[in-house]
Amino acid sequence: MPLHVFLNEQSCASECKADEVADGMRTFVGVLRELQRWRGISLATQSPFDETELAQGYYYAQWRNDARNKEEHRFIQRMRDRCTTFTAALHTAAASDRDDIWHRHNGIDVHGLGAARMADGLAVSLPLAPDWDTAWLELRIEELSEDPETGETVADEYPETVRHASEKAHLREHEEWGRLEGLDRVSSGAELWAGHADFFPNLQFLDRVQGDLENLDPRWFKGARQLLRQLQASAAAWDPVTSPTGPHWEAPNIRPEHENARKNRFWEDWDGKSRCFELHGNLNRGAGRIYFRLVHDEKAIRIAHIGRHL
C-alpha cells in the first residue's frame, strides 16, 4: 500500500519565472525523494503531470525541456507508474470523491488539499509562495447535509487541517505517521507480502520469503510486522561508509548466529550463489526468527527466512 501524496494545484498558480520554478521543482523533487526513502509513494495530480502548469503560463513540458532540470525530470519519469489523478487516488484509498463538499484555503477552492484530507494522505506544494511554507494547512470545509427536521438541504462550515510539506524540513512532523500509515491495518502475512515493497523500501526479500509470510503462524504475525518495521527504520538510517559493521538497530537482540549453527543458515541468493544469512532477530519470545544479511553496496537488509526458529 503506497503512501498517497497529493499535489496542491494552487501552488502551481504563481507568477514565478522559469528560474524560480526550476529552484522550486528541485526542492519539490527533494521532498518526494525523502518520502520514497520512508516507503513507496503514489503522486496524485489534478491533470497528468506532463500537462500540468507549474506557474502561470509555464508548463511542465517547458520545464522538462530545460537541460538544467534533466535529473529532476528523470526522477519524475521513474515515478510514472505511480502518478495518477485525484479521482483515481481517492478510489484507490477507498475514499469518496464527493460532489457535496468543498475545501477552501484563503477563500479559494483547493482540490488537491481536499483530496489529501479525504484520503488521509499528505499534500505537497511547490515552494513558490509564503502560504505553502508550513507543515500543516488549515482549510475551510463546506458540506451539504439534510436537516433531519425540515428535510431541507443546509450547508455546514467548519475548519480542518491537512498534512502538508513544501520543504524537507516540514516532513519531520509527519515522518512517524508516514512510515507507519496503513501498516497497522495489515492483519496477515499475505498482506505483508503484498505491501512489502511499499512499506519496506530498504528491505530486500528472497523469493522464498513469500511462502514464509503467506503461511506464517498467526501467533507470530504481530512480532514479524513489528520487527520488519524496526529493520526498515534501521536500514533507512544506515550509512555503510561511516558504519561499515552495520546500522544502529532499532530492534532489541539483533545478533549473529552461533558459529556451530552458521552452516545451516545458507540460502540461495538473488544471483544464484549460496550465502550465509547469519544475522537474526526474534519473533514473540524467541519462538520465531527473521534471518537476514547486510548488503552494504545497496544500503539494504536482505531477508531469507521469516518463521520458525531453525
C-alpha positions, 0 to 999 in steps of 0.5 A: 500500500503506497503512501498517497501524496497529493499535489496542491494545484494552487501552488502551481498558480504563481507568477514565478519565472522559469528560474524560480520554478526550476529552484522550486521543482528541485526542492519539490523533487527533494521532498518526494525523494525523502518520502520514497526513502520512508516507503513507496509513494503514489503522486496524485495530480489534478491533470497528468503531470506532463500537462500540468502548469507549474506557474502561470503560463509555464508548463511542465513540458517547458520545464522538462525541456530545460537541460538544467532540470534533466535529473529532476525530470528523470526522477519524475519519469521513474515515478510514472507508474505511480502518478495518477489523478485525484479521482483515481487516488481517492478510489484507490484509498477507498475514499469518496470523491464527493460532489457535496463538499468543498475545501477552501484555503484563503477563500479559494477552492483547493482540490488537491488539499481536499483530496489529501484530507479525504484520503488521509494522505499528505499534500505537497506544494511547490515552494513558490509562495509564503502560504505553502511554507508550513507543515500543516494547512488549515482549510475551510470545509463546506458540506451539504447535509439534510436537516433531519427536521425540515428535510431541507438541504443546509450547508455546514462550515467548519475548519480542518487541517491537512498534512502538508510539506513544501520543504524537507524540513516540514516532513519531520512532523509527519515522518512517524505517521508516514512510515507507519500509515496503513501498516497497522491495518495489515492483519496477515502475512499475505498482506505483508507480502503484498505491501512489502515493497511499499512499506519496506523500501530498504528491505530486500526479500528472497523469493522464498520469503513469500511462502514464509509470510503467506503461511506464517503462524498467526501467533507470530504475525504481530512480532514479524510486522513489528520487527520488519518495521524496526529493520526498515527504520534501521536500514533507512538510517544506515550509512555503510561508509561511516558504519561499515559493521552495520546500522544502529538497530532499532530492534532489541537482540539483533545478533549473529548466529552461533558459529556451530549453527552458521552452516545451516543458515545458507540460502540461495541468493538473488544471483544464484550463489549460496550465502550465509544469512547469519544475522537474526532477530526474534519473533514473540519470545524467541519462538520465531526468527527473521534471518537476514544479511547486510548488503552494504553496496545497496544500503539494504537488509536482505531477508531469507527466512521469516518463521520458525526458529531453525 
